[in-house]
Amino acid sequence: MSSTTTEQFPVAGRLAWWGTAWLRGHVGPDDLLDGVIADDVTHVVLGSDAGPGLLGALAALRTAGASGFGATFPAEGDLVGLGGPVVFNDAVLEVGEGVVAVGTESGLVPTRVGPTVEWQVLPARRRQLPDVGESDREMRAVLPETAERLAVLDVARWRPEVADRLMNLRHRPAIDAPPGVPARCVDLAARGLQALGIAELALEDDGGALSVWEMDQRRDALAPLARAGRRALVAACSPEVWPPD
């Protein structure tokens, strides 16, 4: 999957978008598999009565009543996109992403094993979700606030790459979206991915920090950006809250 920056669209987002497009008749089985697998060698499913094949497992969820697939990207202290039970929440938290089959009591959790992705089918409950418009407004507010706080902390000295990205926010990841995903959600996903990439890069190395206080200041400045990025991705990848076409 192509991107204009180093960020890659998470596999849970790919399954949510392409799986929903397939359920709604916008793409065929081959396009579904190409969109989800992307550059991976293969995807297998564990715990599905339909066997290890990805298409068979998704077809079984369709038969069980799935009307869409929604992604979740939580972190410790921020369970956005999760509704339980504990076994599902814990599994998703461990890898940082997961998928809920909307209209069923099932979810899928990806684990990367070399070039292969293994999906585990687990019980999952309905969840509360951030609104697309609310997430959009949060992103627009948080990015300039974070840039201002990091400028005060002299981000250009300790992470010039971060300063460059903050100066060029229009240069966002290019995401391959299937038909049926609202354009507003594609844009929101790109900005959420951008925000998470900036936060991850800025927190990658504390070597330029002069004190524990300075490290804490950086983390405090970046926490709202990472939170907004996760919420943006969840909203953009959850068809339950998509705006009408």
CORPEBEL-V868406 format. One record per backbone hydrogen bond with DSSP energy under -1.0 kcal/mol. CO is the residue of the C=O (numbers start at 1). NH is the residue of the N-H. E is the energy in kcal/mol with one decimal. If there is no record, write none. Layout:
BEGIN
co={CO | CO}
nh={NH | NH}
e={E | E}
END
This chain:
BEGIN
co={10 | 11 | 12 | 13 | 14 | 15 | 16 | 17 | 18 | 19 | 20 | 21 | 22 | 28 | 29 | 30 | 31 | 32 | 33 | 34 | 37 | 42 | 44 | 46 | 48 | 52 | 53 | 54 | 55 | 56 | 57 | 58 | 59 | 60 | 61 | 62 | 68 | 70 | 72 | 75 | 78 | 79 | 84 | 85 | 86 | 87 | 88 | 89 | 90 | 91 | 92 | 98 | 99 | 100 | 100 | 101 | 102 | 105 | 106 | 107 | 108 | 109 | 111 | 113 | 115 | 116 | 117 | 118 | 119 | 120 | 122 | 131 | 132 | 133 | 134 | 135 | 136 | 137 | 138 | 139 | 141 | 142 | 143 | 144 | 145 | 146 | 147 | 148 | 149 | 150 | 151 | 154 | 154 | 155 | 159 | 160 | 161 | 162 | 163 | 168 | 170 | 178 | 182 | 183 | 184 | 185 | 186 | 187 | 188 | 189 | 190 | 191 | 192 | 193 | 194 | 195 | 196 | 197 | 198 | 199 | 206 | 211 | 212 | 213 | 214 | 215 | 216 | 217 | 218 | 219 | 222 | 223 | 224 | 225 | 226 | 227 | 228 | 229 | 230 | 231 | 232 | 233 | 235 | 237 | 238}
nh={14 | 15 | 16 | 17 | 18 | 19 | 20 | 21 | 22 | 23 | 24 | 26 | 25 | 32 | 33 | 34 | 35 | 36 | 37 | 38 | 40 | 117 | 119 | 121 | 51 | 45 | 57 | 58 | 59 | 60 | 61 | 62 | 63 | 64 | 66 | 65 | 102 | 100 | 98 | 78 | 75 | 82 | 125 | 89 | 90 | 91 | 92 | 93 | 94 | 95 | 96 | 72 | 108 | 70 | 102 | 104 | 67 | 124 | 101 | 122 | 99 | 120 | 118 | 116 | 41 | 113 | 44 | 111 | 46 | 109 | 107 | 135 | 136 | 137 | 138 | 139 | 140 | 141 | 142 | 143 | 145 | 146 | 147 | 148 | 149 | 150 | 151 | 152 | 153 | 155 | 154 | 157 | 158 | 159 | 163 | 164 | 165 | 166 | 167 | 171 | 172 | 181 | 186 | 187 | 188 | 189 | 190 | 191 | 192 | 193 | 194 | 195 | 196 | 197 | 198 | 199 | 200 | 201 | 202 | 203 | 209 | 215 | 216 | 217 | 218 | 219 | 220 | 221 | 222 | 223 | 226 | 227 | 228 | 229 | 230 | 231 | 232 | 233 | 234 | 235 | 236 | 237 | 238 | 71 | 241}
e={-1.9 | -2.4 | -2.2 | -2.6 | -2.6 | -2.0 | -1.6 | -2.3 | -2.1 | -2.4 | -2.0 | -2.8 | -1.4 | -2.3 | -2.4 | -2.5 | -2.7 | -2.3 | -2.7 | -2.0 | -2.8 | -2.0 | -3.2 | -2.6 | -1.6 | -2.0 | -2.1 | -2.4 | -2.4 | -2.0 | -1.7 | -2.2 | -2.4 | -1.6 | -2.6 | -1.5 | -1.9 | -3.2 | -1.7 | -2.8 | -2.4 | -2.0 | -2.7 | -2.6 | -3.1 | -1.6 | -2.6 | -2.7 | -1.8 | -1.0 | -2.7 | -2.3 | -2.9 | -2.6 | -1.0 | -1.8 | -2.4 | -1.7 | -2.4 | -2.5 | -2.7 | -2.4 | -3.1 | -1.8 | -2.6 | -3.3 | -2.4 | -2.1 | -4.0 | -1.9 | -2.8 | -2.7 | -2.3 | -2.3 | -2.3 | -2.3 | -2.1 | -1.7 | -2.8 | -2.1 | -1.2 | -3.0 | -2.4 | -2.2 | -2.2 | -2.8 | -1.9 | -1.7 | -1.4 | -1.9 | -1.5 | -1.3 | -1.3 | -2.9 | -1.7 | -2.3 | -2.0 | -2.4 | -1.5 | -1.7 | -1.4 | -1.4 | -1.8 | -2.2 | -2.1 | -2.6 | -1.9 | -2.1 | -2.5 | -2.6 | -2.1 | -2.3 | -2.3 | -2.1 | -2.2 | -2.4 | -2.6 | -2.3 | -2.5 | -1.6 | -1.9 | -1.9 | -2.5 | -2.1 | -2.0 | -2.3 | -2.5 | -2.0 | -2.0 | -2.0 | -2.4 | -2.4 | -2.4 | -2.3 | -2.4 | -2.4 | -2.3 | -2.2 | -2.5 | -2.5 | -2.5 | -1.7 | -1.3 | -2.2 | -2.0}
END
